[in-house]
Amino acid sequence: MARPGISIDGVKLFLDGVVQAPAQTAALLEPYLVHGRPGPSRGELYLDNPRLGRLLRGFERRGYQAHVHAIGDRAVRVTLDAVQAMRRADGMRDSRPSIAHAELVAKPDLRRFRDLRVQPVMSYQWAKPAPDSTDSVVPYLGAERVEQYEPEGQLQAAGARIAFGSDYPVDGLDEFFAIEVAVLREADWGPAFPQYAGRFNHDPGLTLDQALRGITINAAHAMHQDAVTGSLERGKLADLIVLDRDVSAIPPDAISETSVELTMVGGRVVYGSAGGR
């Protein structure tokens, strides 16, 4: 019988840094741009491919799940290559390796997430025009690579099982804003910030249903918990929240205004009351 609890089943590895200037420590296939032209830096890989492959195989054989921070397209490719080597050596075990963030993914690598059963764990809230994208990323990637930045819709179309990851506490935990951005790929900055108006690149984004699955059953799957939580089914833990509105019946730009009225963990109310507020 399913019971609430804590287990330690995974290992997180950092393969690169961040794509934002001035750090630019995410590992790219081609150099960052300097004044519109390729510069001297492609970022840095913290682990090389053979070493990462050996680590992933060792973790899997000992029953641990690998969760790899890979942001740049080179780091993402190296991680997928390492998983491919693991799959060839040990077969398609149900180890569910995942890549945290996958902010920049080259087109040839999109379908590999599905083929290798690697879950992209995406922070939906980053897929919008903002200082951390419009100002510190776009000028340093160029128009073609920007189209592969925050590629949730492209990964979904390629058959990947996307899970949501908030990146808290590095980023603030605001899951309803994140869902809104996943659907709209924009944020309401108001007339004071016209440079951040409109959608971010041409990625189609996610439907509301896809975004909700990423934050529920797909996230549970990423943690090997989908048999006990992540959906409302007989025999699963009663882990659920009650919202103040039906997010499927409101304009998408109102999703971020949603609030939680009740939280239940393992069938026990831990916030709010059964009678509401």
SETI-286790 format. One record per residue (C-alpha): z negated, y negated, x negated; residue number from 1. Coordinates in pm, 1 decimal. Layout:
N
@up Z | north Y | east X | nr NUM
...
This chain:
277
@up 0.0 | north 0.0 | east 0.0 | nr 1
@up 90.5 | north -344.3 | east -132.7 | nr 2
@up -202.2 | north -558.5 | east -243.7 | nr 3
@up -220.1 | north -912.8 | east -386.4 | nr 4
@up -284.3 | north -922.3 | east -759.8 | nr 5
@up -169.5 | north -1028.0 | east -1104.2 | nr 6
@up 26.7 | north -825.0 | east -1355.1 | nr 7
@up 184.1 | north -905.0 | east -1690.1 | nr 8
@up 524.7 | north -741.9 | east -1698.2 | nr 9
@up 752.4 | north -988.4 | east -1875.3 | nr 10
@up 811.9 | north -1164.0 | east -2204.6 | nr 11
@up 966.3 | north -1509.3 | east -2231.1 | nr 12
@up 1178.1 | north -1602.1 | east -2531.8 | nr 13
@up 1318.4 | north -1941.9 | east -2625.1 | nr 14
@up 1671.0 | north -1921.5 | east -2761.3 | nr 15
@up 1747.1 | north -2293.8 | east -2775.3 | nr 16
@up 1616.6 | north -2635.7 | east -2667.6 | nr 17
@up 1752.5 | north -2900.8 | east -2430.4 | nr 18
@up 2095.4 | north -3058.8 | east -2390.0 | nr 19
@up 1970.6 | north -3412.8 | east -2323.5 | nr 20
@up 2012.0 | north -3686.5 | east -2584.0 | nr 21
@up 1857.9 | north -3773.7 | east -2819.1 | nr 22
@up 1718.2 | north -3422.7 | east -2874.3 | nr 23
@up 2042.1 | north -3224.5 | east -2816.1 | nr 24
@up 1878.3 | north -2901.4 | east -2930.2 | nr 25
@up 2056.3 | north -2677.9 | east -2676.8 | nr 26
@up 2306.8 | north -2451.0 | east -2853.3 | nr 27
@up 2667.8 | north -2530.1 | east -2757.0 | nr 28
@up 2994.6 | north -2347.7 | east -2822.6 | nr 29
@up 3158.1 | north -2677.9 | east -2921.6 | nr 30
@up 2991.5 | north -2985.3 | east -3075.5 | nr 31
@up 2819.9 | north -3260.9 | east -2884.0 | nr 32
@up 3036.2 | north -3569.9 | east -2855.3 | nr 33
@up 2967.3 | north -3889.7 | east -3045.0 | nr 34
@up 3149.7 | north -4189.4 | east -2896.2 | nr 35
@up 3383.0 | north -3949.7 | east -2716.5 | nr 36
@up 3469.6 | north -3736.4 | east -3019.5 | nr 37
@up 3322.0 | north -3410.6 | east -3150.7 | nr 38
@up 3019.8 | north -3481.1 | east -3367.1 | nr 39
@up 2850.2 | north -3273.2 | east -3636.9 | nr 40
@up 2599.0 | north -3090.6 | east -3415.4 | nr 41
@up 2624.9 | north -2787.3 | east -3186.6 | nr 42
@up 2250.2 | north -2760.2 | east -3141.5 | nr 43
@up 2044.8 | north -2470.5 | east -3272.6 | nr 44
@up 1989.7 | north -2104.1 | east -3192.7 | nr 45
@up 1630.2 | north -1997.4 | east -3255.5 | nr 46
@up 1726.0 | north -1628.6 | east -3276.3 | nr 47
@up 2051.2 | north -1470.9 | east -3389.8 | nr 48
@up 2235.4 | north -1214.3 | east -3180.6 | nr 49
@up 2136.8 | north -890.1 | east -3359.4 | nr 50
@up 1768.7 | north -987.1 | east -3362.5 | nr 51
@up 1771.4 | north -1087.8 | east -2996.3 | nr 52
@up 1943.3 | north -762.1 | east -2902.5 | nr 53
@up 1679.5 | north -557.6 | east -3084.7 | nr 54
@up 1402.4 | north -752.4 | east -2910.8 | nr 55
@up 1552.7 | north -702.9 | east -2566.2 | nr 56
@up 1595.5 | north -329.3 | east -2622.4 | nr 57
@up 1240.5 | north -299.3 | east -2752.4 | nr 58
@up 1096.6 | north -482.9 | east -2453.4 | nr 59
@up 1297.1 | north -279.2 | east -2204.1 | nr 60
@up 1201.4 | north 53.5 | east -2360.3 | nr 61
@up 834.9 | north -46.0 | east -2337.4 | nr 62
@up 864.1 | north -148.1 | east -1974.7 | nr 63
@up 872.9 | north -524.4 | east -2021.4 | nr 64
@up 1120.1 | north -760.3 | east -1861.1 | nr 65
@up 1295.1 | north -1021.2 | east -2080.3 | nr 66
@up 1311.3 | north -1379.9 | east -1955.7 | nr 67
@up 1520.2 | north -1589.1 | east -2196.5 | nr 68
@up 1528.7 | north -1969.3 | east -2206.0 | nr 69
@up 1897.4 | north -2040.6 | east -2272.9 | nr 70
@up 2038.9 | north -2379.5 | east -2173.3 | nr 71
@up 2353.2 | north -2438.2 | east -2378.0 | nr 72
@up 2671.3 | north -2234.5 | east -2325.3 | nr 73
@up 2638.8 | north -2078.3 | east -2672.3 | nr 74
@up 2279.6 | north -1971.9 | east -2606.8 | nr 75
@up 2382.5 | north -1830.4 | east -2268.8 | nr 76
@up 2669.2 | north -1633.4 | east -2426.4 | nr 77
@up 2450.7 | north -1496.7 | east -2705.5 | nr 78
@up 2193.8 | north -1384.1 | east -2448.2 | nr 79
@up 2459.4 | north -1213.8 | east -2236.9 | nr 80
@up 2598.7 | north -1046.6 | east -2550.4 | nr 81
@up 2248.5 | north -919.2 | east -2634.9 | nr 82
@up 2203.8 | north -782.0 | east -2282.9 | nr 83
@up 2545.6 | north -618.4 | east -2304.9 | nr 84
@up 2440.5 | north -445.8 | east -2627.4 | nr 85
@up 2119.0 | north -333.2 | east -2456.7 | nr 86
@up 2313.7 | north -196.4 | east -2161.1 | nr 87
@up 2548.8 | north -6.0 | east -2389.6 | nr 88
@up 2257.6 | north 144.2 | east -2580.8 | nr 89
@up 2029.2 | north 230.8 | east -2289.4 | nr 90
@up 2243.7 | north 221.3 | east -1976.9 | nr 91
@up 2201.2 | north 6.2 | east -1667.4 | nr 92
@up 1825.4 | north 36.3 | east -1629.0 | nr 93
@up 1659.4 | north -169.2 | east -1357.6 | nr 94
@up 1490.7 | north -398.6 | east -1608.4 | nr 95
@up 1623.0 | north -719.7 | east -1446.6 | nr 96
@up 1658.9 | north -948.1 | east -1749.8 | nr 97
@up 1689.2 | north -1314.5 | east -1657.4 | nr 98
@up 1808.7 | north -1638.2 | east -1812.6 | nr 99
@up 1600.0 | north -1946.2 | east -1746.4 | nr 100
@up 1801.8 | north -2260.6 | east -1667.3 | nr 101
@up 2156.2 | north -2161.2 | east -1777.4 | nr 102
@up 2245.8 | north -2528.1 | east -1744.7 | nr 103
@up 2581.0 | north -2499.3 | east -1919.1 | nr 104
@up 2783.7 | north -2181.1 | east -1869.2 | nr 105
@up 3138.1 | north -2130.3 | east -1997.1 | nr 106
@up 3381.5 | north -2007.8 | east -1730.8 | nr 107
@up 3442.3 | north -1665.7 | east -1894.2 | nr 108
@up 3068.7 | north -1595.2 | east -1880.0 | nr 109
@up 3009.3 | north -1665.8 | east -1510.2 | nr 110
@up 3101.0 | north -1317.6 | east -1387.8 | nr 111
@up 2906.7 | north -1150.5 | east -1668.5 | nr 112
@up 2579.3 | north -1234.8 | east -1491.8 | nr 113
@up 2684.5 | north -1004.5 | east -1206.0 | nr 114
@up 2841.1 | north -737.8 | east -1425.8 | nr 115
@up 2538.4 | north -713.8 | east -1656.9 | nr 116
@up 2281.8 | north -761.3 | east -1377.7 | nr 117
@up 2133.0 | north -1069.6 | east -1538.0 | nr 118
@up 1964.3 | north -1313.9 | east -1302.1 | nr 119
@up 2012.7 | north -1686.6 | east -1359.5 | nr 120
@up 1685.2 | north -1863.2 | east -1279.0 | nr 121
@up 1797.9 | north -2212.1 | east -1186.6 | nr 122
@up 1600.4 | north -2532.3 | east -1135.8 | nr 123
@up 1791.2 | north -2665.5 | east -836.4 | nr 124
@up 1650.5 | north -3017.1 | east -863.2 | nr 125
@up 1842.0 | north -3092.5 | east -1183.2 | nr 126
@up 2187.9 | north -3070.2 | east -1021.2 | nr 127
@up 2214.1 | north -3438.6 | east -925.7 | nr 128
@up 2314.9 | north -3771.3 | east -1079.9 | nr 129
@up 2008.1 | north -3904.6 | east -1259.9 | nr 130
@up 1899.7 | north -4049.7 | east -1594.4 | nr 131
@up 1855.9 | north -3696.1 | east -1732.4 | nr 132
@up 2216.8 | north -3607.4 | east -1644.8 | nr 133
@up 2433.6 | north -3916.2 | east -1590.6 | nr 134
@up 2290.7 | north -4100.8 | east -1889.3 | nr 135
@up 2172.9 | north -3839.2 | east -2136.4 | nr 136
@up 2417.1 | north -3552.3 | east -2078.2 | nr 137
@up 2752.6 | north -3661.1 | east -1932.6 | nr 138
@up 2863.6 | north -3890.4 | east -2221.8 | nr 139
@up 2787.1 | north -3618.8 | east -2477.4 | nr 140
@up 2969.9 | north -3328.2 | east -2313.4 | nr 141
@up 3293.9 | north -3479.8 | east -2187.3 | nr 142
@up 3461.3 | north -3438.8 | east -1848.8 | nr 143
@up 3565.4 | north -3073.9 | east -1884.1 | nr 144
@up 3225.3 | north -2940.3 | east -1992.3 | nr 145
@up 3040.5 | north -3153.9 | east -1737.9 | nr 146
@up 3213.4 | north -2946.8 | east -1467.8 | nr 147
@up 3027.8 | north -2641.1 | east -1602.1 | nr 148
@up 2690.6 | north -2815.8 | east -1601.6 | nr 149
@up 2432.8 | north -2688.4 | east -1348.0 | nr 150
@up 2684.7 | north -2432.9 | east -1215.8 | nr 151
@up 2484.1 | north -2285.8 | east -926.5 | nr 152
@up 2781.3 | north -2274.2 | east -691.4 | nr 153
@up 3008.3 | north -2119.1 | east -952.5 | nr 154
@up 2750.3 | north -1855.6 | east -1040.5 | nr 155
@up 2704.5 | north -1775.7 | east -672.3 | nr 156
@up 3080.4 | north -1741.1 | east -624.2 | nr 157
@up 3094.5 | north -1509.9 | east -927.6 | nr 158
@up 2842.4 | north -1275.8 | east -765.3 | nr 159
@up 2525.9 | north -1367.8 | east -954.1 | nr 160
@up 2189.8 | north -1320.5 | east -782.3 | nr 161
@up 2045.3 | north -1669.6 | east -827.7 | nr 162
@up 1669.6 | north -1723.3 | east -828.0 | nr 163
@up 1494.4 | north -2058.6 | east -813.3 | nr 164
@up 1257.0 | north -2156.9 | east -1091.9 | nr 165
@up 1076.8 | north -2489.9 | east -1067.5 | nr 166
@up 1007.5 | north -2527.7 | east -1443.7 | nr 167
@up 661.3 | north -2653.1 | east -1344.6 | nr 168
@up 460.7 | north -2809.4 | east -1509.5 | nr 169
@up 739.7 | north -2947.5 | east -1728.6 | nr 170
@up 894.6 | north -3073.6 | east -1406.2 | nr 171
@up 714.4 | north -3166.9 | east -1086.9 | nr 172
@up 683.3 | north -2896.5 | east -820.2 | nr 173
@up 878.5 | north -3024.8 | east -519.1 | nr 174
@up 1058.9 | north -2723.1 | east -380.1 | nr 175
@up 1196.5 | north -2891.9 | east -67.6 | nr 176
@up 1356.0 | north -3168.1 | east -273.2 | nr 177
@up 1498.6 | north -2893.8 | east -494.9 | nr 178
@up 1650.5 | north -2714.1 | east -195.3 | nr 179
@up 1803.0 | north -3040.0 | east -72.0 | nr 180
@up 1962.4 | north -3102.4 | east -412.6 | nr 181
@up 2091.1 | north -2744.2 | east -427.5 | nr 182
@up 2282.7 | north -2806.9 | east -105.0 | nr 183
@up 2391.3 | north -3169.9 | east -152.9 | nr 184
@up 2400.6 | north -3202.6 | east -534.7 | nr 185
@up 2283.6 | north -3559.6 | east -495.6 | nr 186
@up 1969.3 | north -3764.2 | east -441.7 | nr 187
@up 1904.5 | north -4085.6 | east -252.8 | nr 188
@up 1828.8 | north -4335.2 | east -526.8 | nr 189
@up 1894.2 | north -4635.0 | east -301.5 | nr 190
@up 2102.8 | north -4948.8 | east -362.2 | nr 191
@up 1903.4 | north -5044.3 | east -671.4 | nr 192
@up 2061.7 | north -4757.0 | east -868.1 | nr 193
@up 2432.7 | north -4738.8 | east -776.7 | nr 194
@up 2510.8 | north -4548.9 | east -1097.9 | nr 195
@up 2331.5 | north -4245.2 | east -954.0 | nr 196
@up 2501.4 | north -4243.5 | east -612.4 | nr 197
@up 2712.5 | north -3951.8 | east -486.4 | nr 198
@up 2749.5 | north -3587.4 | east -588.2 | nr 199
@up 2712.3 | north -3447.6 | east -937.0 | nr 200
@up 3041.2 | north -3296.6 | east -1063.9 | nr 201
@up 3263.6 | north -3071.1 | east -850.4 | nr 202
@up 3048.1 | north -2759.0 | east -840.7 | nr 203
@up 3029.7 | north -2653.0 | east -473.0 | nr 204
@up 2654.1 | north -2606.4 | east -483.1 | nr 205
@up 2473.2 | north -2360.0 | east -256.1 | nr 206
@up 2458.8 | north -2320.6 | east 116.7 | nr 207
@up 2115.0 | north -2361.8 | east 272.6 | nr 208
@up 2091.7 | north -1986.4 | east 324.5 | nr 209
@up 2180.7 | north -1920.5 | east -39.3 | nr 210
@up 1928.8 | north -2176.9 | east -162.1 | nr 211
@up 1654.9 | north -2027.0 | east 58.1 | nr 212
@up 1732.4 | north -1674.8 | east -61.0 | nr 213
@up 1705.5 | north -1798.5 | east -418.3 | nr 214
@up 1356.5 | north -1930.1 | east -354.8 | nr 215
@up 1237.9 | north -1624.8 | east -156.8 | nr 216
@up 1383.7 | north -1274.0 | east -181.8 | nr 217
@up 1589.6 | north -1338.1 | east -497.0 | nr 218
@up 1289.4 | north -1488.7 | east -674.9 | nr 219
@up 1083.1 | north -1188.0 | east -569.6 | nr 220
@up 1357.7 | north -960.1 | east -704.3 | nr 221
@up 1348.8 | north -1143.6 | east -1037.3 | nr 222
@up 979.2 | north -1053.5 | east -1063.9 | nr 223
@up 1023.1 | north -690.7 | east -947.1 | nr 224
@up 830.2 | north -787.7 | east -634.1 | nr 225
@up 1101.5 | north -764.5 | east -368.9 | nr 226
@up 959.3 | north -436.3 | east -233.6 | nr 227
@up 631.8 | north -609.0 | east -142.8 | nr 228
@up 712.1 | north -977.3 | east -84.7 | nr 229
@up 997.8 | north -1227.3 | east -59.6 | nr 230
@up 1085.2 | north -1153.4 | east 302.8 | nr 231
@up 906.1 | north -1093.7 | east 633.3 | nr 232
@up 923.2 | north -717.7 | east 683.8 | nr 233
@up 688.4 | north -445.8 | east 802.0 | nr 234
@up 494.1 | north -301.2 | east 509.8 | nr 235
@up 525.9 | north -608.0 | east 286.8 | nr 236
@up 250.4 | north -851.1 | east 198.4 | nr 237
@up 206.5 | north -1131.1 | east 449.1 | nr 238
@up 286.2 | north -1400.0 | east 192.7 | nr 239
@up 431.3 | north -1686.2 | east 394.7 | nr 240
@up 426.2 | north -2054.2 | east 477.4 | nr 241
@up 463.5 | north -2235.1 | east 808.4 | nr 242
@up 668.6 | north -2555.8 | east 792.9 | nr 243
@up 653.8 | north -2867.3 | east 1007.4 | nr 244
@up 1026.0 | north -2836.0 | east 1090.2 | nr 245
@up 1320.3 | north -2596.8 | east 1105.1 | nr 246
@up 1514.0 | north -2682.9 | east 790.2 | nr 247
@up 1828.6 | north -2523.4 | east 934.1 | nr 248
@up 1826.5 | north -2761.9 | east 1231.0 | nr 249
@up 1801.2 | north -3095.3 | east 1050.1 | nr 250
@up 2041.9 | north -3298.2 | east 835.1 | nr 251
@up 2038.8 | north -3167.8 | east 475.7 | nr 252
@up 1920.2 | north -3505.7 | east 344.1 | nr 253
@up 1599.1 | north -3463.2 | east 545.8 | nr 254
@up 1499.9 | north -3130.4 | east 388.4 | nr 255
@up 1301.8 | north -3308.2 | east 116.3 | nr 256
@up 1071.9 | north -3454.5 | east 382.6 | nr 257
@up 950.8 | north -3108.5 | east 486.8 | nr 258
@up 581.3 | north -3032.7 | east 454.6 | nr 259
@up 374.0 | north -2714.3 | east 471.6 | nr 260
@up 126.9 | north -2674.1 | east 756.8 | nr 261
@up -9.4 | north -2330.9 | east 671.3 | nr 262
@up -5.1 | north -2097.4 | east 370.2 | nr 263
@up -91.1 | north -1727.8 | east 388.7 | nr 264
@up -134.6 | north -1496.4 | east 88.9 | nr 265
@up -176.7 | north -1127.3 | east 148.0 | nr 266
@up -241.3 | north -1191.7 | east 514.2 | nr 267
@up -521.4 | north -1440.4 | east 445.8 | nr 268
@up -488.4 | north -1808.4 | east 532.2 | nr 269
@up -553.8 | north -2012.2 | east 216.1 | nr 270
@up -432.9 | north -2349.8 | east 342.1 | nr 271
@up -429.2 | north -2500.0 | east 690.1 | nr 272
@up -540.5 | north -2306.2 | east 994.4 | nr 273
@up -388.6 | north -2061.7 | east 1239.1 | nr 274
@up -394.5 | north -2335.2 | east 1500.2 | nr 275
@up -208.4 | north -2583.8 | east 1284.1 | nr 276
@up -332.4 | north -2928.0 | east 1190.0 | nr 277
